[in-house]
Amino acid sequence: LKHDLDWVNFLSISSALKEPGKGYENSFKLVKENECDLTYFIIYSLKSLERALDIVELKINRLCEVPLMNKVVGINDNQIGLIQRLYLHQARVIDVKEHAENINKGEETARLELKELVAMDILFEEKYKKRSYFYINKVKVDELLDNAKAL
């Protein structure tokens, strides 16, 4: 991270360690049973890192495909960037004010862009205390990306 390797932010080694179930625990058990030989844990950790890197590669490839959606639906660069950010962090929500700040435009322009994406089912909109919040419809985005790649 301190060397500006931004892709490292995508890595989730802990999820890759936990993914195969008991493998993590078994690696410690093997270390203990074999006179504290760390080789078992190191091999397991490296395989987990490799799985995490594969996941990152898939995410990056998918994010790079988002501009292809223009073949299927007419969206602008601001909307492409927003879809990429929300697709990457699928639990994230955004409101009109934040989108306006991100694109350096007025709130009305931001609202129109967000509403267009809602109309295309790319985003979901939820209201809370008179405010609208938007989040990604991953299923629809995946569908549009698959259609765009097929063209």
OpenMM code with the backbone's topology and positions (N, CA, C; nanometers):
from openmm import Vec3, app, unit

residues = "LEU LYS HIS ASP LEU ASP TRP VAL ASN PHE LEU SER ILE SER SER ALA LEU LYS GLU PRO GLY LYS GLY TYR GLU ASN SER PHE LYS LEU VAL LYS GLU ASN GLU CYS ASP LEU THR TYR PHE ILE ILE TYR SER LEU LYS SER LEU GLU ARG ALA LEU ASP ILE VAL GLU LEU LYS ILE ASN ARG LEU CYS GLU VAL PRO LEU MET ASN LYS VAL VAL GLY ILE ASN ASP ASN GLN ILE GLY LEU ILE GLN ARG LEU TYR LEU HIS GLN ALA ARG VAL ILE ASP VAL LYS GLU HIS ALA GLU ASN ILE ASN LYS GLY GLU GLU THR ALA ARG LEU GLU LEU LYS GLU LEU VAL ALA MET ASP ILE LEU PHE GLU GLU LYS TYR LYS LYS ARG SER TYR PHE TYR ILE ASN LYS VAL LYS VAL ASP GLU LEU LEU ASP ASN ALA LYS ALA LEU".split()
positions = [
    Vec3(0.0814, -0.1201, 0.0000),
    Vec3(0.0000, 0.0000, 0.0000),
    Vec3(0.0852, 0.1258, 0.0000),
    Vec3(0.1943, 0.1240, 0.0773),
    Vec3(0.2761, 0.2449, 0.0837),
    Vec3(0.3517, 0.2697, -0.0463),
    Vec3(0.3524, 0.1719, -0.1374),
    Vec3(0.4159, 0.1888, -0.2677),
    Vec3(0.3124, 0.2101, -0.3780),
    Vec3(0.1925, 0.2568, -0.3383),
    Vec3(0.0849, 0.2907, -0.4312),
    Vec3(0.0402, 0.1736, -0.5184),
    Vec3(0.0398, 0.0543, -0.4640),
    Vec3(-0.0146, -0.0611, -0.5354),
    Vec3(-0.1635, -0.0702, -0.5018),
    Vec3(-0.2425, 0.0129, -0.5692),
    Vec3(-0.3844, 0.0259, -0.5368),
    Vec3(-0.4618, -0.1052, -0.5460),
    Vec3(-0.4193, -0.1951, -0.6322),
    Vec3(-0.4919, -0.3208, -0.6470),
    Vec3(-0.4900, -0.4028, -0.5176),
    Vec3(-0.3949, -0.3754, -0.4291),
    Vec3(-0.3867, -0.4470, -0.3015),
    Vec3(-0.5144, -0.4243, -0.2203),
    Vec3(-0.5788, -0.3094, -0.2403),
    Vec3(-0.7044, -0.2827, -0.1691),
    Vec3(-0.8118, -0.3847, -0.2031),
    Vec3(-0.8005, -0.4487, -0.3199),
    Vec3(-0.8996, -0.5474, -0.3603),
    Vec3(-0.8791, -0.6818, -0.2923),
    Vec3(-0.7598, -0.7042, -0.2396),
    Vec3(-0.7265, -0.8343, -0.1820),
    Vec3(-0.7995, -0.8575, -0.0510),
    Vec3(-0.8536, -0.9733, -0.0393),
    Vec3(-0.9128, -1.0145, 0.0865),
    Vec3(-0.8562, -1.1517, 0.1204),
    Vec3(-0.7405, -1.1502, 0.1789),
    Vec3(-0.6728, -1.2756, 0.2097),
    Vec3(-0.7476, -1.3514, 0.3181),
    Vec3(-0.8047, -1.2796, 0.4130),
    Vec3(-0.8756, -1.3479, 0.5215),
    Vec3(-0.9917, -1.4303, 0.4679),
    Vec3(-1.0644, -1.3786, 0.3684),
    Vec3(-1.1749, -1.4574, 0.3125),
    Vec3(-1.1214, -1.5781, 0.2373),
    Vec3(-1.0078, -1.5630, 0.1711),
    Vec3(-0.9481, -1.6761, 0.1010),
    Vec3(-0.8957, -1.7799, 0.1996),
    Vec3(-0.8485, -1.7354, 0.3149),
    Vec3(-0.8025, -1.8293, 0.4170),
    Vec3(-0.9194, -1.9091, 0.4745),
    Vec3(-1.0317, -1.8432, 0.4918),
    Vec3(-1.1479, -1.9082, 0.5528),
    Vec3(-1.2273, -1.9915, 0.4526),
    Vec3(-1.2162, -1.9595, 0.3259),
    Vec3(-1.2976, -2.0203, 0.2217),
    Vec3(-1.2990, -2.1733, 0.2220),
    Vec3(-1.1833, -2.2394, 0.2223),
    Vec3(-1.1862, -2.3854, 0.2123),
    Vec3(-1.2295, -2.4572, 0.3397),
    Vec3(-1.2714, -2.3855, 0.4410),
    Vec3(-1.3221, -2.4498, 0.5620),
    Vec3(-1.2131, -2.4817, 0.6615),
    Vec3(-1.1942, -2.6089, 0.6847),
    Vec3(-1.1031, -2.6529, 0.7899),
    Vec3(-0.9563, -2.6512, 0.7485),
    Vec3(-0.9266, -2.6150, 0.6250),
    Vec3(-0.7878, -2.6162, 0.5780),
    Vec3(-0.6958, -2.5310, 0.6622),
    Vec3(-0.7455, -2.4140, 0.7035),
    Vec3(-0.6661, -2.3229, 0.7863),
    Vec3(-0.6313, -2.3896, 0.9190),
    Vec3(-0.7322, -2.4461, 0.9826),
    Vec3(-0.7098, -2.5146, 1.1105),
    Vec3(-0.6198, -2.6364, 1.0920),
    Vec3(-0.6407, -2.7095, 0.9835),
    Vec3(-0.5592, -2.8286, 0.9586),
    Vec3(-0.4124, -2.7938, 0.9366),
    Vec3(-0.3875, -2.6772, 0.8756),
    Vec3(-0.2479, -2.6392, 0.8547),
    Vec3(-0.1771, -2.6194, 0.9884),
    Vec3(-0.2467, -2.5622, 1.0871),
    Vec3(-0.1880, -2.5464, 1.2205),
    Vec3(-0.1697, -2.6822, 1.2879),
    Vec3(-0.2668, -2.7677, 1.2680),
    Vec3(-0.2602, -2.9013, 1.3272),
    Vec3(-0.1385, -2.9766, 1.2722),
    Vec3(-0.1166, -2.9663, 1.1409),
    Vec3(-0.0014, -3.0333, 1.0803),
    Vec3(0.1306, -2.9751, 1.1300),
    Vec3(0.1333, -2.8458, 1.1506),
    Vec3(0.2542, -2.7816, 1.2056),
    Vec3(0.2838, -2.8396, 1.3431),
    Vec3(0.1820, -2.8473, 1.4231),
    Vec3(0.1978, -2.8971, 1.5597),
    Vec3(0.2403, -3.0439, 1.5599),
    Vec3(0.1802, -3.1234, 1.4717),
    Vec3(0.2094, -3.2673, 1.4665),
    Vec3(0.3464, -3.2973, 1.4066),
    Vec3(0.4055, -3.2027, 1.3374),
    Vec3(0.5330, -3.2252, 1.2692),
    Vec3(0.6441, -3.1365, 1.3245),
    Vec3(0.6554, -3.1366, 1.4549),
    Vec3(0.7640, -3.0682, 1.5248),
    Vec3(0.7742, -2.9205, 1.4872),
    Vec3(0.6593, -2.8536, 1.4802),
    Vec3(0.6507, -2.7101, 1.4511),
    Vec3(0.7100, -2.6724, 1.3149),
    Vec3(0.7006, -2.7647, 1.2205),
    Vec3(0.7446, -2.7359, 1.0840),
    Vec3(0.6394, -2.6455, 1.0178),
    Vec3(0.6765, -2.5212, 0.9952),
    Vec3(0.5829, -2.4214, 0.9415),
    Vec3(0.5516, -2.4386, 0.7930),
    Vec3(0.6169, -2.5321, 0.7302),
    Vec3(0.5970, -2.5534, 0.5868),
    Vec3(0.4492, -2.5716, 0.5536),
    Vec3(0.3773, -2.6450, 0.6343),
    Vec3(0.2353, -2.6722, 0.6076),
    Vec3(0.1534, -2.5434, 0.6093),
    Vec3(0.1806, -2.4603, 0.7065),
    Vec3(0.1079, -2.3337, 0.7162),
    Vec3(0.1477, -2.2394, 0.6021),
    Vec3(0.2752, -2.2370, 0.5694),
    Vec3(0.3234, -2.1496, 0.4618),
    Vec3(0.2617, -2.1912, 0.3283),
    Vec3(0.2593, -2.3202, 0.3005),
    Vec3(0.1997, -2.3686, 0.1752),
    Vec3(0.0515, -2.3329, 0.1710),
    Vec3(-0.0179, -2.3559, 0.2811),
    Vec3(-0.1604, -2.3220, 0.2851),
    Vec3(-0.1810, -2.1721, 0.2637),
    Vec3(-0.0997, -2.0903, 0.3277),
    Vec3(-0.1119, -1.9445, 0.3149),
    Vec3(-0.0839, -1.8990, 0.1721),
    Vec3(0.0163, -1.9564, 0.1086),
    Vec3(0.0481, -1.9190, -0.0291),
    Vec3(-0.0639, -1.9587, -0.1249),
    Vec3(-0.1225, -2.0755, -0.1026),
    Vec3(-0.2363, -2.1167, -0.1858),
    Vec3(-0.3550, -2.0227, -0.1643),
    Vec3(-0.3750, -1.9795, -0.0407),
    Vec3(-0.4825, -1.8847, -0.0112),
    Vec3(-0.4574, -1.7506, -0.0777),
    Vec3(-0.3319, -1.7061, -0.0765),
    Vec3(-0.2964, -1.5816, -0.1434),
    Vec3(-0.3210, -1.5934, -0.2935),
    Vec3(-0.2871, -1.7075, -0.3490),
    Vec3(-0.3111, -1.7303, -0.4918),
    Vec3(-0.4610, -1.7243, -0.5240),
    Vec3(-0.5445, -1.7837, -0.4391),
    Vec3(-0.6900, -1.7756, -0.4577),
    Vec3(-0.7372, -1.6309, -0.4481),
    Vec3(-0.6823, -1.5565, -0.3520),
    Vec3(-0.7208, -1.4157, -0.3364),
    Vec3(-0.6817, -1.3357, -0.4607),
    Vec3(-0.5643, -1.3630, -0.5159),
    Vec3(-0.5209, -1.2934, -0.6373),
    Vec3(-0.6102, -1.3283, -0.7566),
    Vec3(-0.6546, -1.4523, -0.7638),
    Vec3(-0.7467, -1.4925, -0.8707),
    Vec3(-0.8781, -1.4158, -0.8594),
    Vec3(-0.9256, -1.3987, -0.7369),
    Vec3(-1.0498, -1.3240, -0.7136),
    Vec3(-1.0317, -1.1782, -0.7550),
    Vec3(-0.9178, -1.1199, -0.7200),
    Vec3(-0.8876, -0.9814, -0.7579),
    Vec3(-0.8849, -0.9683, -0.9098),
    Vec3(-0.8209, -1.0628, -0.9745),
    Vec3(-0.8141, -1.0589, -1.1208),
    Vec3(-0.9545, -1.0612, -1.1821),
    Vec3(-1.0410, -1.1462, -1.1308),
    Vec3(-1.1788, -1.1514, -1.1805),
    Vec3(-1.2505, -1.0185, -1.1594),
    Vec3(-1.2316, -0.9587, -1.0409),
    Vec3(-1.2952, -0.8297, -1.0115),
    Vec3(-1.2452, -0.7207, -1.1063),
    Vec3(-1.1143, -0.7163, -1.1254),
    Vec3(-1.0569, -0.6133, -1.2113),
    Vec3(-1.1046, -0.6309, -1.3552),
    Vec3(-1.1061, -0.7544, -1.4020),
    Vec3(-1.1539, -0.7799, -1.5380),
    Vec3(-1.2988, -0.7360, -1.5535),
    Vec3(-1.3807, -0.7629, -1.4530),
    Vec3(-1.5222, -0.7244, -1.4602),
    Vec3(-1.5358, -0.5727, -1.4595),
    Vec3(-1.4572, -0.5053, -1.3757),
    Vec3(-1.4634, -0.3591, -1.3710),
    Vec3(-1.4203, -0.2977, -1.5038),
    Vec3(-1.3226, -0.3594, -1.5681),
    Vec3(-1.2761, -0.3093, -1.6980),
    Vec3(-1.3800, -0.3296, -1.8078),
    Vec3(-1.4724, -0.4210, -1.7862),
    Vec3(-1.5779, -0.4467, -1.8844),
    Vec3(-1.6929, -0.3468, -1.8752),
    Vec3(-1.7051, -0.2761, -1.7639),
    Vec3(-1.8197, -0.1865, -1.7439),
    Vec3(-1.8375, -0.0861, -1.8583),
    Vec3(-1.7304, -0.0257, -1.9122),
    Vec3(-1.7521, 0.0667, -2.0247),
    Vec3(-1.8200, 0.0018, -2.1461),
    Vec3(-1.8112, -0.1299, -2.1586),
    Vec3(-1.8776, -0.2001, -2.2684),
    Vec3(-2.0297, -0.1883, -2.2623),
    Vec3(-2.0811, -0.1529, -2.1438),
    Vec3(-2.2266, -0.1395, -2.1289),
    Vec3(-2.2828, -0.0342, -2.2233),
    Vec3(-2.1972, 0.0570, -2.2696),
    Vec3(-2.2413, 0.1600, -2.3628),
    Vec3(-2.2960, 0.0995, -2.4913),
    Vec3(-2.2498, -0.0223, -2.5271),
    Vec3(-2.3013, -0.0904, -2.6460),
    Vec3(-2.4483, -0.1278, -2.6296),
    Vec3(-2.4888, -0.1516, -2.5040),
    Vec3(-2.6229, -0.2012, -2.4772),
    Vec3(-2.7164, -0.0897, -2.4303),
    Vec3(-2.6659, -0.0038, -2.3435),
    Vec3(-2.7447, 0.1093, -2.2921),
    Vec3(-2.6599, 0.2355, -2.3025),
    Vec3(-2.7236, 0.3460, -2.3302),
    Vec3(-2.6496, 0.4716, -2.3426),
    Vec3(-2.6248, 0.5353, -2.2073),
    Vec3(-2.5033, 0.5208, -2.1575),
    Vec3(-2.4660, 0.5831, -2.0302),
    Vec3(-2.3410, 0.6663, -2.0519),
    Vec3(-2.3243, 0.7669, -1.9673),
    Vec3(-2.2087, 0.8555, -1.9820),
    Vec3(-2.0924, 0.8111, -1.8924),
    Vec3(-1.9813, 0.8798, -1.9045),
    Vec3(-1.8610, 0.8440, -1.8283),
    Vec3(-1.8822, 0.8540, -1.6773),
    Vec3(-1.9605, 0.9542, -1.6338),
    Vec3(-1.9892, 0.9663, -1.4904),
    Vec3(-2.0627, 0.8423, -1.4401),
    Vec3(-2.1584, 0.7971, -1.5185),
    Vec3(-2.2367, 0.6803, -1.4794),
    Vec3(-2.1516, 0.5539, -1.4824),
    Vec3(-2.0621, 0.5433, -1.5796),
    Vec3(-1.9724, 0.4277, -1.5863),
    Vec3(-1.8849, 0.4228, -1.4606),
    Vec3(-1.8271, 0.5375, -1.4236),
    Vec3(-1.7442, 0.5429, -1.3026),
    Vec3(-1.8225, 0.5068, -1.1776),
    Vec3(-1.9450, 0.5550, -1.1702),
    Vec3(-2.0304, 0.5238, -1.0549),
    Vec3(-2.0606, 0.3745, -1.0487),
    Vec3(-2.0960, 0.3167, -1.1620),
    Vec3(-2.1252, 0.1730, -1.1653),
    Vec3(-2.0031, 0.0935, -1.1229),
    Vec3(-1.8863, 0.1333, -1.1690),
    Vec3(-1.7642, 0.0629, -1.1295),
    Vec3(-1.7424, 0.0696, -0.9792),
    Vec3(-1.7592, 0.1891, -0.9209),
    Vec3(-1.7387, 0.2037, -0.7760),
    Vec3(-1.8388, 0.1213, -0.6966),
    Vec3(-1.9646, 0.1274, -0.7364),
    Vec3(-2.0672, 0.0551, -0.6622),
    Vec3(-2.0572, -0.0954, -0.6853),
    Vec3(-2.0165, -0.1354, -0.8036),
    Vec3(-1.9997, -0.2786, -0.8321),
    Vec3(-1.8862, -0.3360, -0.7491),
    Vec3(-1.7821, -0.2581, -0.7326),
    Vec3(-1.6674, -0.3022, -0.6539),
    Vec3(-1.7047, -0.3160, -0.5061),
    Vec3(-1.7808, -0.2214, -0.4567),
    Vec3(-1.8231, -0.2218, -0.3156),
    Vec3(-1.9750, -0.2345, -0.3124),
    Vec3(-2.0227, -0.3557, -0.3280),
    Vec3(-2.1645, -0.3788, -0.3519),
    Vec3(-2.2542, -0.3462, -0.2328),
    Vec3(-2.1994, -0.3350, -0.1160),
    Vec3(-2.2812, -0.2989, -0.0003),
    Vec3(-2.2911, -0.1475, 0.0151),
    Vec3(-2.2210, -0.0747, -0.0683),
    Vec3(-2.2150, 0.0714, -0.0585),
    Vec3(-2.3394, 0.1353, -0.1176),
    Vec3(-2.3801, 0.2448, -0.0586),
    Vec3(-2.4902, 0.3255, -0.1112),
    Vec3(-2.4377, 0.4660, -0.1373),
    Vec3(-2.5071, 0.5372, -0.2240),
    Vec3(-2.4670, 0.6733, -0.2568),
    Vec3(-2.5931, 0.7581, -0.2634),
    Vec3(-2.5799, 0.8850, -0.2318),
    Vec3(-2.6935, 0.9757, -0.2448),
    Vec3(-2.6619, 1.0804, -0.3514),
    Vec3(-2.7581, 1.1641, -0.3809),
    Vec3(-2.7436, 1.2639, -0.4869),
    Vec3(-2.6276, 1.3583, -0.4569),
    Vec3(-2.6198, 1.4035, -0.3332),
    Vec3(-2.5148, 1.4995, -0.2960),
    Vec3(-2.3753, 1.4405, -0.3187),
    Vec3(-2.3539, 1.3185, -0.2767),
    Vec3(-2.2223, 1.2559, -0.2929),
    Vec3(-2.1897, 1.2371, -0.4410),
    Vec3(-2.2883, 1.1944, -0.5195),
    Vec3(-2.2636, 1.1768, -0.6627),
    Vec3(-2.2308, 1.3114, -0.7280),
    Vec3(-2.3017, 1.4154, -0.6885),
    Vec3(-2.2751, 1.5494, -0.7428),
    Vec3(-2.1311, 1.5917, -0.7124),
    Vec3(-2.0863, 1.5666, -0.5905),
    Vec3(-1.9489, 1.6006, -0.5524),
    Vec3(-1.8475, 1.5190, -0.6327),
    Vec3(-1.8779, 1.3902, -0.6536),
    Vec3(-1.7863, 1.3030, -0.7276),
    Vec3(-1.7688, 1.3463, -0.8724),
    Vec3(-1.8751, 1.3981, -0.9328),
    Vec3(-1.8687, 1.4335, -1.0751),
    Vec3(-1.8479, 1.5832, -1.0974),
    Vec3(-1.8385, 1.6592, -0.9882),
    Vec3(-1.8201, 1.8048, -0.9956),
    Vec3(-1.9293, 1.8731, -1.0779),
    Vec3(-2.0520, 1.8312, -1.0523),
    Vec3(-2.1683, 1.8899, -1.1200),
    Vec3(-2.2716, 1.9247, -1.0141),
    Vec3(-2.3774, 1.9878, -1.0573),
    Vec3(-2.4839, 2.0236, -0.9652),
    Vec3(-2.5667, 1.9024, -0.9244),
    Vec3(-2.6420, 1.9207, -0.8173),
    Vec3(-2.7232, 1.8104, -0.7660),
    Vec3(-2.8334, 1.7689, -0.8637),
    Vec3(-2.8846, 1.8623, -0.9427),
    Vec3(-2.9894, 1.8263, -1.0385),
    Vec3(-2.9331, 1.7333, -1.1464),
    Vec3(-2.8131, 1.7622, -1.1963),
    Vec3(-2.7486, 1.6744, -1.2943),
    Vec3(-2.7237, 1.5368, -1.2339),
    Vec3(-2.6744, 1.5356, -1.1103),
    Vec3(-2.6480, 1.4093, -1.0412),
    Vec3(-2.7775, 1.3302, -1.0234),
    Vec3(-2.8840, 1.3983, -0.9845),
    Vec3(-3.0132, 1.3322, -0.9643),
    Vec3(-3.0619, 1.2691, -1.0953),
    Vec3(-3.0505, 1.3438, -1.2056),
    Vec3(-3.0937, 1.2921, -1.3357),
    Vec3(-3.0143, 1.1681, -1.3755),
    Vec3(-2.8826, 1.1729, -1.3535),
    Vec3(-2.7989, 1.0572, -1.3869),
    Vec3(-2.8373, 0.9351, -1.3042),
    Vec3(-2.8599, 0.9563, -1.1765),
    Vec3(-2.8976, 0.8451, -1.0898),
    Vec3(-3.0351, 0.7898, -1.1275),
    Vec3(-3.1285, 0.8787, -1.1551),
    Vec3(-3.2644, 0.8357, -1.1919),
    Vec3(-3.2637, 0.7588, -1.3242),
    Vec3(-3.1776, 0.7991, -1.4188),
    Vec3(-3.1645, 0.7244, -1.5449),
    Vec3(-3.1209, 0.5814, -1.5180),
    Vec3(-3.0242, 0.5650, -1.4276),
    Vec3(-2.9752, 0.4315, -1.3943),
    Vec3(-3.0814, 0.3496, -1.3214),
    Vec3(-3.1638, 0.4155, -1.2432),
    Vec3(-3.2752, 0.3466, -1.1767),
    Vec3(-3.3763, 0.3006, -1.2819),
    Vec3(-3.4063, 0.3873, -1.3784),
    Vec3(-3.5020, 0.3532, -1.4840),
    Vec3(-3.4546, 0.2345, -1.5672),
    Vec3(-3.3226, 0.2180, -1.5781),
    Vec3(-3.2660, 0.1047, -1.6525),
    Vec3(-3.2465, -0.0177, -1.5632),
    Vec3(-3.2873, -0.0103, -1.4376),
    Vec3(-3.2716, -0.1175, -1.3389),
    Vec3(-3.1258, -0.1468, -1.3038),
    Vec3(-3.0369, -0.0535, -1.3335),
    Vec3(-2.8958, -0.0711, -1.2998),
    Vec3(-2.8730, -0.0381, -1.1522),
    Vec3(-2.9495, 0.0581, -1.1026),
    Vec3(-2.9448, 0.0936, -0.9605),
    Vec3(-3.0814, 0.0723, -0.8986),
    Vec3(-3.0793, 0.0459, -0.7706),
    Vec3(-3.2010, 0.0454, -0.6895),
    Vec3(-3.2045, 0.1767, -0.6129),
    Vec3(-3.3247, 0.2254, -0.5855),
    Vec3(-3.3409, 0.3474, -0.5070),
    Vec3(-3.4249, 0.3159, -0.3844),
    Vec3(-3.3780, 0.3631, -0.2714),
    Vec3(-3.4534, 0.3496, -0.1470),
    Vec3(-3.4596, 0.4860, -0.0814),
    Vec3(-3.5736, 0.5165, -0.0252),
    Vec3(-3.5889, 0.6442, 0.0440),
    Vec3(-3.5845, 0.6201, 0.1939),
    Vec3(-3.5141, 0.7103, 0.2607),
    Vec3(-3.5038, 0.7047, 0.4059),
    Vec3(-3.5007, 0.8477, 0.4568),
    Vec3(-3.5965, 0.8817, 0.5373),
    Vec3(-3.6070, 1.0173, 0.5928),
    Vec3(-3.6012, 1.1241, 0.4837),
    Vec3(-3.6845, 1.1087, 0.3843),
    Vec3(-3.6995, 1.2047, 0.2736),
    Vec3(-3.5759, 1.2143, 0.1839),
    Vec3(-3.4821, 1.1235, 0.1992),
    Vec3(-3.3626, 1.1233, 0.1153),
    Vec3(-3.3571, 0.9958, 0.0347),
    Vec3(-3.3110, 1.0064, -0.0876),
    Vec3(-3.2958, 0.8886, -0.1728),
    Vec3(-3.1530, 0.8369, -0.1659),
    Vec3(-3.1419, 0.7058, -0.1543),
    Vec3(-3.0127, 0.6387, -0.1542),
    Vec3(-3.0144, 0.5358, -0.2663),
    Vec3(-2.9008, 0.5198, -0.3309),
    Vec3(-2.8917, 0.4351, -0.4478),
    Vec3(-2.7852, 0.3279, -0.4266),
    Vec3(-2.8139, 0.2076, -0.4756),
    Vec3(-2.7163, 0.0999, -0.4687),
    Vec3(-2.7289, 0.0117, -0.5928),
    Vec3(-2.6264, -0.0648, -0.6171),
    Vec3(-2.6112, -0.1387, -0.7424),
    Vec3(-2.7046, -0.2595, -0.7501),
    Vec3(-2.7535, -0.2847, -0.8698),
    Vec3(-2.8266, -0.4068, -0.9012),
    Vec3(-2.7272, -0.4968, -0.9748),
    Vec3(-2.6519, -0.5738, -0.8998),
    Vec3(-2.5436, -0.6552, -0.9554),
    Vec3(-2.5946, -0.7514, -1.0619),
    Vec3(-2.7100, -0.8098, -1.0388),
    Vec3(-2.7647, -0.9060, -1.1345),
    Vec3(-2.7869, -0.8398, -1.2702),
    Vec3(-2.8443, -0.7200, -1.2698),
    Vec3(-2.8709, -0.6481, -1.3945),
    Vec3(-2.7401, -0.6057, -1.4613),
    Vec3(-2.6447, -0.5585, -1.3832),
    Vec3(-2.5163, -0.5174, -1.4398),
    Vec3(-2.4478, -0.6377, -1.5045),
    Vec3(-2.4474, -0.7509, -1.4356),
    Vec3(-2.3865, -0.8713, -1.4925),
    Vec3(-2.4555, -0.9102, -1.6232),
    Vec3(-2.5869, -0.9007, -1.6252),
    Vec3(-2.6639, -0.9332, -1.7456),
    Vec3(-2.6254, -0.8396, -1.8609),
    Vec3(-2.6192, -0.7100, -1.8332),
    Vec3(-2.5829, -0.6134, -1.9364),
    Vec3(-2.4396, -0.6344, -1.9853),
    Vec3(-2.3493, -0.6651, -1.8938),
    Vec3(-2.2106, -0.6898, -1.9324),
    Vec3(-2.1995, -0.8157, -2.0193),
    Vec3(-2.2719, -0.9187, -1.9839),
    Vec3(-2.2704, -1.0413, -2.0641),
    Vec3(-2.3269, -1.0149, -2.2043),
    Vec3(-2.4346, -0.9355, -2.2113),
    Vec3(-2.4924, -0.9000, -2.3412),
    Vec3(-2.3952, -0.8165, -2.4241),
    Vec3(-2.3280, -0.7226, -2.3587),
    Vec3(-2.2340, -0.6348, -2.4286),
    Vec3(-2.1158, -0.7147, -2.4831),
    Vec3(-2.0674, -0.8098, -2.4034),
    Vec3(-1.9540, -0.8913, -2.4479),
    Vec3(-1.9919, -0.9813, -2.5656),
    Vec3(-2.1197, -1.0189, -2.5728),
    Vec3(-2.1663, -1.1055, -2.6802),
    Vec3(-2.1770, -1.0314, -2.8138),
    Vec3(-2.1831, -0.8981, -2.8079),
    Vec3(-2.1954, -0.8202, -2.9320),
    Vec3(-2.0661, -0.8128, -3.0096),
] * unit.nanometer
topology = app.Topology()
chain = topology.addChain("A")
for resn in residues:
    res = topology.addResidue(resn, chain)
    for name in ("N", "CA", "C"):
        topology.addAtom(name, app.Element.getBySymbol(name[0]), res)
